[in-house]
Amino acid sequence: MFYVNQSRRLSPFPVKTKEPHIPTIHGADRKFRQYQTQGGTMRGNISRRSLIKGGAIAAAGAAIAGIAGCAPTTKESASQTNSSELPPDLRNADFEYSVVELDPISEFDTEETYDIVVVGAGCAGVPAVLTAVEEGASVACLQKEATVSANGNGCSFVVKAASNAAGIMRWRSDWAKLNDWRINPALFQYYIDFAEEAVPWVIERGIEEGITPIEFLTDSSVRYDDGGIVAVCDATQESNQDLMVALAKRAEAQGATFYYETPCVQLVQSDDGTVTGAIGKTSDGKYIKLNANKGVILAAGDYMNNDSMVDRNMHDAKMYPKVLVNHTGDGHILGILAGGRMAPLGHARQIHTNYIGPFMFFPFLALSAEGKRFCNETVGMSSLNIPMSYTTRPEDAGKHFRLFDSKKENYYPNGLGVSPATLVGEGSAWMDPSILVSGNTLEELCENAGIPVSDGMESIKRYNEMCAQGRDDDFGVPGDYLVAMDTPPYYCIKGDVGMSGINAGVMVDDRYRVIDENDNPIPGLYAAGIQAGNPCGGINWNMPGGFSNSHIFTAGRYTVIHALTGDTAPSNPSGFDKVKKYFAGPDGSYMWDDPSCASAIVTW
């Protein structure tokens, strides 16, 4: 179902609060802001693309046990493989899009030694770097971009002390069921166990740097009918890009070293396979070798801009616009060359629309670019690409239309407490003329929106017939969700569907150590972020709100703690108690204590 006991209540014209400890109430906007956030590699416009292409394939030298090119003064070698002997999870074409190099690298302009080396400065890499310096370790980060590159804005965590075991396990099982039981239980549990400290730590550090979340919510909590309780906190940043830039500057001030415009092109391994460092390539073509005494953390993003990897692993996704740029699977390739292996299919894609805030919660009439109705409109935003894949031409690139009218009563069933018509008009925070248009007649609406008038009018007429009879002969929408287009003025959202992330990477164990084909951890090598493991495992990403950023933050922080200590105990821990004042309502309560709390999970 598209709506599951949702308890949010929206003001028609939400205003951002200036008091961070008072929760705002426009929680439905979280996913839209995640889609539109412009970070270092976030597309500012769905039609604008660029790709920085680096690296080339060349024949490597002789390989010994799959590893070639020993440096002359050490017992270490770059983790490369002859191009004719690539691991099964790689293809030669992958390197046409990646900066990773296969040729042995043995001469370096600079060689330095740190406790921790991080590859990538995003939502996993920056927390990893900051954690390292806070733990008293020396740390360097290789970053392909000229700056920090972070995306998204939402995060969440479970408050275990306010939950009970039955509630947490049922909640985890509900999400597993939604993903055909394909979630990785160990990685989901990692989120439950450690995000409760890591996310408040990120929030705390951000506030200390002047970056305060614009929204604090507890209404994703669930009180099950059998007495199970899961207490969930959600926080929304204006932009993770701004947050991570601030945290990176904080880390630099405490002694961290960032090498910008210096991608990691190879890892370094000792004869026994231990990863002992990383090799970066500067913008002027010089190589620097960074030795890592404790560990290397791969946090280099996904592979959506590596056409070879996308074509092999999710061919159908090629028809949708890629929301990010320059995400070319470099960390995946580095990890696999070092002995790791790729997560099995499916690779969960994150699908987002450009729908304005709460509009994504209504099952509006859906028309294709050709003006044809194409799906059961109760399909959630995160799965809309699936019905579109059967009806949408590749050249339409996810273009579609969502239509509604001005009813103030008898509108679509929803848990938001408002009709969609109250969310538009002069002064509305949701009215964007580039996305939402109106018309006083249905014909005028089609003309203004760019819907082929003849086909669009025929589709609306047929839909209204289904509404009149109270059942849907064409797509099976329940009668309660059929709402005729009969009250002017009429509105149309000019929709896009884009892929904002591929949540699948090199396989990891329950401490995010990269593992080989026998499930043994590769010493010295961790992966964090979107390129680590398969927490979802499904075709599409259907996980708790904020889970993606939270498991990224958490793995970035805790991989470093484990590499340094072999344990999972930070020296200066944060936690819910440090931030609970921000999540409390005006009366000091939380939604999990409220009788009106949801009794089932909420899906997007």
Secondary structure per residue as TSV (DSSP state, phi and psi in degrees):
chain	resnum	aa	ss	phi	psi
A	1	M	-	360.0	150.2
A	2	F	-	-75.1	-37.6
A	3	Y	-	-117.5	132.2
A	4	V	-	-132.2	94.7
A	5	N	S	45.3	52.9
A	6	Q	-	-82.0	140.2
A	7	S	-	-117.3	9.6
A	8	R	-	-70.6	150.5
A	9	R	-	-128.7	128.3
A	10	L	-	-111.9	138.5
A	11	S	-	-77.8	143.4
A	12	P	S	-58.5	-33.5
A	13	F	S	-129.2	78.8
A	14	P	-	-65.3	145.7
A	15	V	-	-125.9	133.4
A	16	K	-	-65.8	132.7
A	17	T	-	-77.1	145.9
A	18	K	S	-92.1	-6.8
A	19	E	-	-105.9	105.3
A	20	P	T	-64.1	-21.6
A	21	H	T	-84.1	-6.3
A	22	I	S	-101.7	114.6
A	23	P	-	-61.5	134.2
A	24	T	-	-77.3	168.8
A	25	I	S	-117.3	5.6
A	26	H	-	-96.2	57.4
A	27	G	G	-65.8	-24.0
A	28	A	G	-67.8	-12.9
A	29	D	G	-79.0	-8.5
A	30	R	H	-57.5	-48.1
A	31	K	H	-67.9	-36.9
A	32	F	H	-62.8	-44.0
A	33	R	H	-64.8	-32.0
A	34	Q	H	-63.9	-37.3
A	35	Y	H	-69.1	-39.4
A	36	Q	H	-90.0	-11.6
A	37	T	-	-56.7	134.8
A	38	Q	-	-107.9	100.5
A	39	G	-	-98.6	-163.0
A	40	G	T	-61.8	-32.5
A	41	T	T	-126.5	25.5
A	42	M	B	-90.6	131.7
A	43	R	-	-67.1	125.3
A	44	G	S	-76.4	-23.7
A	45	N	S	-138.5	135.6
A	46	I	T	-63.8	-18.1
A	47	S	T	-99.6	-1.1
A	48	R	-	-100.8	127.0
A	49	R	-	-130.8	147.8
A	50	S	-	-150.1	152.8
A	51	L	-	-141.5	122.4
A	52	I	-	-92.3	115.4
A	53	K	-	-107.7	127.8
A	54	G	-	-139.6	164.2
A	55	G	-	85.7	155.8
A	56	A	-	-147.9	156.8
A	57	I	-	-95.7	130.8
A	58	A	-	-141.4	157.5
A	59	A	-	-64.0	133.2
A	60	A	-	-90.4	169.5
A	61	G	-	-74.8	-173.7
A	62	A	-	-60.9	139.8
A	63	A	E	-103.0	140.5
A	64	I	E	-119.7	116.3
A	65	A	T	54.4	36.4
A	66	G	T	81.0	3.3
A	67	I	E	-128.0	129.7
A	68	A	E	-122.4	170.8
A	69	G	-	75.6	60.2
A	70	C	B	-67.3	134.8
A	71	A	-	-69.7	143.6
A	72	P	T	-68.4	-23.4
A	73	T	T	-109.6	5.4
A	74	T	S	-137.0	171.4
A	75	K	S	-99.5	38.1
A	76	E	E	-122.0	161.8
A	77	S	E	-146.4	152.8
A	78	A	E	-68.6	142.3
A	79	S	-	-82.9	79.6
A	80	Q	-	-125.3	166.5
A	81	T	-	-137.7	145.8
A	82	N	-	-55.4	136.9
A	83	S	G	-60.0	-22.4
A	84	S	G	-86.9	-4.4
A	85	E	G	-128.0	41.7
A	86	L	-	-66.7	150.7
A	87	P	-	-58.4	156.4
A	88	P	T	-57.5	-27.0
A	89	D	T	-83.5	-0.2
A	90	L	-	-120.6	156.5
A	91	R	-	-130.6	155.2
A	92	N	G	-56.2	-38.3
A	93	A	G	-64.6	-23.0
A	94	D	G	-58.7	-34.5
A	95	F	G	-76.4	-13.4
A	96	E	G	-68.1	-21.5
A	97	Y	T	-107.7	-13.4
A	98	S	-	-103.8	157.1
A	99	V	-	-85.0	-8.9
A	100	V	-	-64.0	137.0
A	101	E	-	-113.0	143.9
A	102	L	-	-96.1	-29.7
A	103	D	S	-60.7	139.5
A	104	P	-	-58.8	137.2
A	105	I	-	-116.0	117.9
A	106	S	-	-129.4	-6.0
A	107	E	-	-117.1	131.9
A	108	F	-	-129.3	139.6
A	109	D	S	-72.8	-32.6
A	110	T	E	-143.1	144.0
A	111	E	E	-133.6	126.8
A	112	E	E	-134.1	161.2
A	113	T	E	-127.8	133.4
A	114	Y	E	-134.2	168.0
A	115	D	E	-73.0	-45.6
A	116	I	E	-127.1	137.3
A	117	V	E	-120.4	127.6
A	118	V	E	-111.3	135.3
A	119	V	E	-107.6	103.9
A	120	G	-	111.7	134.0
A	121	A	-	-120.7	75.8
A	122	G	S	-129.8	-144.8
A	123	C	T	-72.6	-14.2
A	124	A	T	-102.7	-43.3
A	125	G	H	-65.6	-41.6
A	126	V	H	-67.3	-46.7
A	127	P	H	-58.3	-33.9
A	128	A	H	-63.7	-46.2
A	129	V	H	-64.0	-46.4
A	130	L	H	-65.4	-38.4
A	131	T	H	-61.7	-42.2
A	132	A	H	-58.8	-47.5
A	133	V	H	-69.1	-34.2
A	134	E	H	-67.7	-27.0
A	135	E	T	-86.7	4.4
A	136	G	T	84.0	15.8
A	137	A	-	-98.4	156.5
A	138	S	-	-86.0	142.7
A	139	V	E	-151.5	142.6
A	140	A	E	-131.8	152.0
A	141	C	E	-129.7	129.5
A	142	L	E	-96.9	122.7
A	143	Q	-	-127.8	125.8
A	144	K	S	-66.6	-36.9
A	145	E	S	-79.4	170.8
A	146	A	S	-81.0	-4.9
A	147	T	S	-152.6	179.7
A	148	V	-	-59.7	146.4
A	149	S	-	-134.0	100.6
A	150	A	-	-128.1	150.2
A	151	N	-	-132.2	165.4
A	152	G	-	79.3	-177.0
A	153	N	-	-158.8	-10.5
A	154	G	E	-99.6	153.2
A	155	C	E	-153.0	162.5
A	156	S	E	-153.8	165.2
A	157	F	E	-160.3	160.4
A	158	V	E	-98.5	131.5
A	159	V	-	-90.9	99.5
A	160	K	G	-66.0	-34.5
A	161	A	G	-66.2	-25.4
A	162	A	G	-96.9	0.1
A	163	S	S	-108.1	175.4
A	164	N	-	-129.1	164.0
A	165	A	H	-59.9	-40.5
A	166	A	H	-64.3	-41.5
A	167	G	H	-65.4	-43.5
A	168	I	H	-63.6	-44.1
A	169	M	H	-70.1	-37.1
A	170	R	H	-67.0	-40.5
A	171	W	H	-60.7	-46.9
A	172	R	H	-61.1	-40.2
A	173	S	H	-67.9	-35.2
A	174	D	H	-61.1	-42.3
A	175	W	H	-70.8	-35.0
A	176	A	H	-62.9	-43.7
A	177	K	H	-62.2	-39.8
A	178	L	H	-62.5	-25.3
A	179	N	T	-107.0	30.1
A	180	D	T	56.0	33.4
A	181	W	T	63.3	27.4
A	182	R	-	-99.2	0.9
A	183	I	S	-64.1	154.2
A	184	N	-	-86.5	106.7
A	185	P	H	-59.3	-36.9
A	186	A	H	-66.4	-40.4
A	187	L	H	-76.3	-33.0
A	188	F	H	-65.3	-41.6
A	189	Q	H	-66.7	-33.2
A	190	Y	H	-57.9	-43.3
A	191	Y	H	-61.0	-47.3
A	192	I	H	-60.8	-42.9
A	193	D	H	-74.8	-39.2
A	194	F	H	-114.3	-20.2
A	195	A	H	-65.3	-24.6
A	196	E	H	-61.4	-26.6
A	197	E	H	-97.9	-42.0
A	198	A	H	-68.1	-43.2
A	199	V	H	-67.4	-47.7
A	200	P	H	-57.6	-34.2
A	201	W	H	-62.2	-45.2
A	202	V	H	-62.1	-44.8
A	203	I	H	-61.4	-46.8
A	204	E	H	-57.2	-50.9
A	205	R	H	-63.3	-37.9
A	206	G	H	-62.8	-45.7
A	207	I	H	-61.0	-39.3
A	208	E	H	-62.7	-24.5
A	209	E	T	-98.2	10.1
A	210	G	T	86.6	13.0
A	211	I	-	-112.2	100.1
A	212	T	-	-105.9	132.9
A	213	P	-	-53.6	147.9
A	214	I	S	-91.4	-3.5
A	215	E	E	-155.2	134.3
A	216	F	E	-129.6	126.3
A	217	L	E	-134.8	152.8
A	218	T	-	-128.1	14.5
A	219	D	T	-86.1	9.5
A	220	S	T	-89.1	0.0
A	221	S	-	-66.9	157.4
A	222	V	E	-134.8	133.1
A	223	R	E	-112.6	103.0
A	224	Y	-	-74.4	158.6
A	225	D	T	-69.3	-13.1
A	226	D	T	-98.5	10.6
A	227	G	S	95.7	-6.6
A	228	G	-	-69.5	139.3
A	229	I	E	-131.7	133.1
A	230	V	E	-127.3	120.6
A	231	A	-	-96.8	118.7
A	232	V	E	-122.1	132.4
A	233	C	E	-109.7	135.9
A	234	D	E	-122.3	136.3
A	235	A	E	-128.7	143.7
A	236	T	E	-123.9	124.7
A	237	Q	-	-87.3	155.9
A	238	E	S	-61.0	-38.8
A	239	S	-	-164.3	126.2
A	240	N	H	-64.8	-26.0
A	241	Q	H	-60.5	-50.0
A	242	D	H	-61.5	-41.2
A	243	L	H	-62.0	-48.7
A	244	M	H	-71.1	-32.5
A	245	V	H	-60.9	-44.4
A	246	A	H	-64.2	-41.7
A	247	L	H	-70.3	-32.7
A	248	A	H	-66.0	-41.9
A	249	K	H	-63.2	-37.3
A	250	R	H	-62.3	-44.3
A	251	A	H	-63.9	-42.5
A	252	E	H	-60.2	-41.1
A	253	A	H	-63.9	-22.6
A	254	Q	T	-97.8	6.7
A	255	G	T	114.1	-1.2
A	256	A	-	-72.3	151.7
A	257	T	E	-114.3	125.7
A	258	F	E	-111.9	129.3
A	259	Y	E	-105.6	97.3
A	260	Y	T	-83.6	157.0
A	261	E	T	51.0	37.4
A	262	T	-	-138.1	80.5
A	263	P	-	-69.9	152.6
A	264	C	E	-77.3	123.8
A	265	V	E	-108.6	-16.8
A	266	Q	E	-156.0	153.6
A	267	L	E	-98.9	161.3
A	268	V	E	-114.9	132.4
A	269	Q	E	-128.4	147.3
A	270	S	E	-82.3	175.7
A	271	D	T	-60.8	-28.1
A	272	D	T	-89.4	7.4
A	273	G	S	93.9	-6.8
A	274	T	-	-63.7	131.5
A	275	V	E	-79.4	121.1
A	276	T	E	-116.5	1.6
A	277	G	E	172.2	-175.8
A	278	A	E	-142.5	149.3
A	279	I	E	-112.3	124.2
A	280	G	E	-106.2	156.7
A	281	K	E	-123.0	117.8
A	282	T	-	-73.7	168.9
A	283	S	T	-64.2	-21.8
A	284	D	T	-98.2	16.7
A	285	G	S	86.0	9.1
A	286	K	-	-90.0	148.5
A	287	Y	E	-101.5	136.1
A	288	I	E	-121.6	138.9
A	289	K	E	-108.2	122.7
A	290	L	E	-112.6	108.1
A	291	N	E	-77.7	144.1
A	292	A	E	-123.2	112.2
A	293	N	E	-71.3	-29.3
A	294	K	E	-113.4	-32.4
A	295	G	E	170.2	158.2
A	296	V	E	-113.0	131.7
A	297	I	E	-110.0	115.7
A	298	L	E	-85.2	121.6
A	299	A	-	-146.7	55.1
A	300	A	-	-104.6	15.6
A	301	G	-	86.0	-173.4
A	302	D	-	-93.5	-162.5
A	303	Y	-	-123.9	23.6
A	304	M	T	-62.8	-22.3
A	305	N	T	-99.2	9.1
A	306	N	-	-97.4	95.4
A	307	D	H	-59.7	-31.5
A	308	S	H	-65.8	-44.5
A	309	M	H	-70.7	-38.4
A	310	V	H	-65.1	-44.4
A	311	D	H	-61.5	-35.3
A	312	R	H	-79.2	-38.4
A	313	N	H	-99.3	-24.5
A	314	M	-	-155.9	69.7
A	315	H	G	-57.2	-36.9
A	316	D	G	-67.5	-19.3
A	317	A	G	-73.9	-12.3
A	318	K	G	-65.4	-18.8
A	319	M	G	-81.1	-8.5
A	320	Y	S	-105.1	145.9
A	321	P	-	-60.6	143.7
A	322	K	B	-92.9	123.7
A	323	V	S	-74.2	-24.8
A	324	L	B	-107.5	166.2
A	325	V	S	-130.1	155.6
A	326	N	S	67.9	19.2
A	327	H	-	-96.7	94.1
A	328	T	-	-114.2	21.0
A	329	G	-	71.8	22.7
A	330	D	H	-60.7	-43.8
A	331	G	H	-65.6	-37.7
A	332	H	H	-59.4	-48.5
A	333	I	H	-64.1	-43.3
A	334	L	H	-60.2	-44.5
A	335	G	H	-65.4	-38.9
A	336	I	H	-69.7	-41.1
A	337	L	H	-63.2	-26.2
A	338	A	T	-83.6	0.0
A	339	G	T	116.1	-1.2
A	340	G	-	-80.4	-177.6
A	341	R	-	-142.1	154.6
A	342	M	B	-77.1	147.5
A	343	A	-	-60.7	143.4
A	344	P	-	-68.1	157.8
A	345	L	S	-69.0	151.5
A	346	G	-	-85.4	159.6
A	347	H	-	-100.8	110.7
A	348	A	E	-66.2	119.9
A	349	R	E	-93.7	139.5
A	350	Q	E	-93.6	120.3
A	351	I	E	-108.7	129.1
A	352	H	E	-131.1	149.7
A	353	T	E	-108.1	172.9
A	354	N	-	-93.8	17.3
A	355	Y	-	-57.8	142.2
A	356	I	-	-83.0	108.9
A	357	G	G	47.5	-117.1
A	358	P	G	-69.3	-13.0
A	359	F	G	-59.5	-22.3
A	360	M	G	-72.9	-7.2
A	361	F	G	-93.9	-1.0
A	362	F	S	-107.5	139.1
A	363	P	-	-85.8	62.7
A	364	F	-	-63.3	151.0
A	365	L	E	-49.2	129.4
A	366	A	E	-114.1	125.6
A	367	L	E	-121.2	145.5
A	368	S	E	-76.7	176.5
A	369	A	T	-60.2	-22.6
A	370	E	T	-91.2	2.3
A	371	G	S	85.2	15.8
A	372	K	-	-103.8	139.5
A	373	R	B	-67.8	136.9
A	374	F	-	-131.5	-3.1
A	375	C	S	-158.7	167.9
A	376	N	-	-74.0	116.3
A	377	E	T	-69.7	-7.1
A	378	T	T	-80.6	0.0
A	379	V	S	-61.4	130.9
A	380	G	-	-71.8	160.1
A	381	M	G	-53.4	-42.4
A	382	S	G	-71.6	-7.4
A	383	S	G	-121.7	7.4
A	384	L	T	-63.3	-25.7
A	385	N	H	-63.9	-26.0
A	386	I	H	-68.0	-55.2
A	387	P	H	-64.3	-30.2
A	388	M	H	-66.5	-28.8
A	389	S	H	-65.2	-20.8
A	390	Y	H	-93.7	-14.8
A	391	T	H	-125.5	-13.9
A	392	T	S	-101.4	134.2
A	393	R	-	-72.9	143.5
A	394	P	G	-54.4	-35.4
A	395	E	G	-70.0	-15.5
A	396	D	G	-80.4	-17.2
A	397	A	T	49.4	46.8
A	398	G	T	83.6	5.0
A	399	K	-	-70.1	135.8
A	400	H	E	-161.1	178.3
A	401	F	E	-133.3	140.5
A	402	R	E	-121.4	125.5
A	403	L	E	-116.6	143.1
A	404	F	E	-153.5	167.8
A	405	D	-	-117.2	-162.7
A	406	S	-	-102.8	21.9
A	407	K	-	-58.3	137.1
A	408	K	S	-104.9	-10.0
A	409	E	S	-135.4	158.6
A	410	N	S	56.2	38.7
A	411	Y	-	-89.6	-174.2
A	412	Y	-	-59.0	135.6
A	413	P	-	-59.8	134.0
A	414	N	-	-164.0	166.2
A	415	G	S	-99.3	12.3
A	416	L	S	-86.5	-19.2
A	417	G	S	82.8	9.5
A	418	V	S	-140.7	158.6
A	419	S	-	-86.2	152.3
A	420	P	G	-61.2	-28.6
A	421	A	G	-65.4	-25.9
A	422	T	G	-75.1	-9.6
A	423	L	G	-95.9	3.3
A	424	V	-	-123.9	167.1
A	425	G	S	116.7	173.2
A	426	E	T	-59.7	130.1
A	427	G	T	90.0	-5.6
A	428	S	-	-73.2	138.9
A	429	A	T	-71.0	-13.6
A	430	W	T	-101.6	-5.6
A	431	M	-	-88.4	103.4
A	432	D	-	-116.3	110.0
A	433	P	T	-62.9	-18.3
A	434	S	T	-78.4	-15.0
A	435	I	T	-116.7	-40.7
A	436	L	E	-113.3	124.5
A	437	V	E	-123.3	165.8
A	438	S	E	-135.6	169.1
A	439	G	E	-158.3	147.8
A	440	N	S	-81.2	-19.0
A	441	T	S	-127.3	162.3
A	442	L	H	-64.8	-36.6
A	443	E	H	-65.4	-42.5
A	444	E	H	-63.8	-38.4
A	445	L	H	-60.2	-47.4
A	446	C	H	-59.9	-43.5
A	447	E	H	-62.9	-44.8
A	448	N	H	-67.9	-32.4
A	449	A	H	-85.9	-15.8
A	450	G	T	86.5	19.5
A	451	I	-	-82.7	131.0
A	452	P	-	-51.7	117.6
A	453	V	H	-61.6	-48.1
A	454	S	H	-62.4	-51.3
A	455	D	H	-67.9	-38.3
A	456	G	H	-63.0	-44.9
A	457	M	H	-63.9	-38.7
A	458	E	H	-65.4	-40.4
A	459	S	H	-66.4	-40.9
A	460	I	H	-66.3	-40.7
A	461	K	H	-60.0	-46.2
A	462	R	H	-63.8	-41.9
A	463	Y	H	-62.3	-43.1
A	464	N	H	-63.0	-32.8
A	465	E	H	-64.2	-40.6
A	466	M	H	-64.8	-38.7
A	467	C	H	-63.8	-41.3
A	468	A	H	-63.8	-36.6
A	469	Q	H	-86.6	-10.1
A	470	G	T	78.6	13.9
A	471	R	S	-152.0	153.9
A	472	D	-	-108.7	102.8
A	473	D	T	-74.3	-16.6
A	474	D	T	-96.5	-42.4
A	475	F	T	-132.2	-1.6
A	476	G	-	77.4	22.2
A	477	V	-	-66.5	132.7
A	478	P	-	-56.5	146.0
A	479	G	G	-55.5	-35.7
A	480	D	G	-64.5	-21.1
A	481	Y	G	-98.2	2.2
A	482	L	-	-91.5	115.9
A	483	V	-	-128.2	114.6
A	484	A	-	-64.7	149.9
A	485	M	S	-89.4	88.9
A	486	D	-	-142.6	6.8
A	487	T	S	-125.3	104.2
A	488	P	S	-74.5	162.2
A	489	P	S	-70.3	159.8
A	490	Y	E	-106.2	152.7
A	491	Y	E	-128.7	151.9
A	492	C	E	-141.9	128.7
A	493	I	E	-92.4	122.5
A	494	K	E	-84.0	98.5
A	495	G	E	-91.4	150.0
A	496	D	-	-123.7	150.0
A	497	V	E	-119.4	128.1
A	498	G	E	-134.8	155.5
A	499	M	E	-96.1	117.1
A	500	S	E	-102.3	-1.8
A	501	G	E	-179.9	151.8
A	502	I	E	-119.4	105.5
A	503	N	E	-88.6	78.6
A	504	A	-	-165.3	140.0
A	505	G	-	-152.5	-150.8
A	506	V	B	-72.6	143.6
A	507	M	-	-68.7	142.0
A	508	V	B	-132.3	162.0
A	509	D	-	-91.7	-165.1
A	510	D	T	-77.1	6.3
A	511	R	T	-122.6	16.8
A	512	Y	-	61.0	30.2
A	513	R	E	-84.5	135.1
A	514	V	E	-64.8	134.8
A	515	I	E	-115.8	154.0
A	516	D	-	-91.1	-169.5
A	517	E	T	-66.6	-17.0
A	518	N	T	-102.2	14.5
A	519	D	S	67.5	19.3
A	520	N	-	-90.3	135.6
A	521	P	E	-67.5	139.5
A	522	I	E	-81.5	115.7
A	523	P	E	-56.6	134.1
A	524	G	E	83.7	1.4
A	525	L	E	-125.3	124.2
A	526	Y	E	-122.7	158.0
A	527	A	E	-129.4	140.1
A	528	A	-	-138.7	155.3
A	529	G	G	90.2	-158.8
A	530	I	G	-68.9	-17.0
A	531	Q	G	-92.5	10.5
A	532	A	B	-110.9	117.2
A	533	G	S	65.7	-156.0
A	534	N	-	-143.4	66.8
A	535	P	S	-58.8	-32.7
A	536	C	S	-92.4	-56.9
A	537	G	-	81.2	-9.7
A	538	G	S	-87.1	-178.3
A	539	I	S	-72.1	-47.5
A	540	N	B	-113.7	157.4
A	541	W	-	-80.5	103.5
A	542	N	-	-122.3	81.3
A	543	M	-	-129.6	169.9
A	544	P	-	-56.3	147.3
A	545	G	T	-55.0	132.7
A	546	G	T	80.9	-4.5
A	547	F	H	-62.0	-40.8
A	548	S	H	-58.7	-56.3
A	549	N	H	-63.6	-35.6
A	550	S	H	-68.1	-43.1
A	551	H	H	-69.9	-24.9
A	552	I	H	-71.4	-51.5
A	553	F	H	-53.8	-47.6
A	554	T	H	-65.8	-46.4
A	555	A	H	-66.1	-37.4
A	556	G	H	-57.8	-44.2
A	557	R	H	-72.6	-47.5
A	558	Y	H	-82.1	-20.7
A	559	T	H	-64.0	-38.6
A	560	V	H	-67.3	-44.8
A	561	I	H	-59.2	-42.6
A	562	H	H	-68.3	-40.4
A	563	A	H	-62.4	-36.0
A	564	L	H	-80.5	-35.7
A	565	T	H	-119.9	-15.3
A	566	G	S	73.5	9.5
A	567	D	S	-133.7	-173.5
A	568	T	S	-128.4	39.4
A	569	A	-	-119.0	105.9
A	570	P	-	-67.2	150.3
A	571	S	S	-73.1	-25.7
A	572	N	S	-133.7	75.3
A	573	P	-	-71.5	151.7
A	574	S	-	-101.6	-160.0
A	575	G	-	158.5	176.3
A	576	F	H	-57.1	-39.4
A	577	D	H	-58.6	-27.7
A	578	K	H	-75.7	-20.7
A	579	V	H	-127.2	4.5
A	580	K	H	-61.6	-28.3
A	581	K	H	-61.8	-29.2
A	582	Y	H	-73.6	-29.8
A	583	F	H	-89.5	-15.0
A	584	A	S	-71.7	144.5
A	585	G	-	-73.5	177.6
A	586	P	T	-55.6	-28.8
A	587	D	T	-93.9	7.5
A	588	G	S	83.9	5.4
A	589	S	-	-98.7	171.9
A	590	Y	-	-126.9	156.1
A	591	M	G	-60.5	-31.6
A	592	W	G	-65.9	-15.1
A	593	D	G	-92.8	-6.6
A	594	D	S	-90.5	133.2
A	595	P	T	-58.9	-23.9
A	596	S	T	-84.9	5.5
A	597	C	S	-55.8	146.6
A	598	A	B	-56.8	148.6
A	599	S	S	-108.5	7.1
A	600	A	S	-154.9	163.5
A	601	I	-	-66.9	154.7
A	602	V	-	-105.2	127.8
A	603	T	-	-108.4	154.7
A	604	W	-	-92.4	360.0
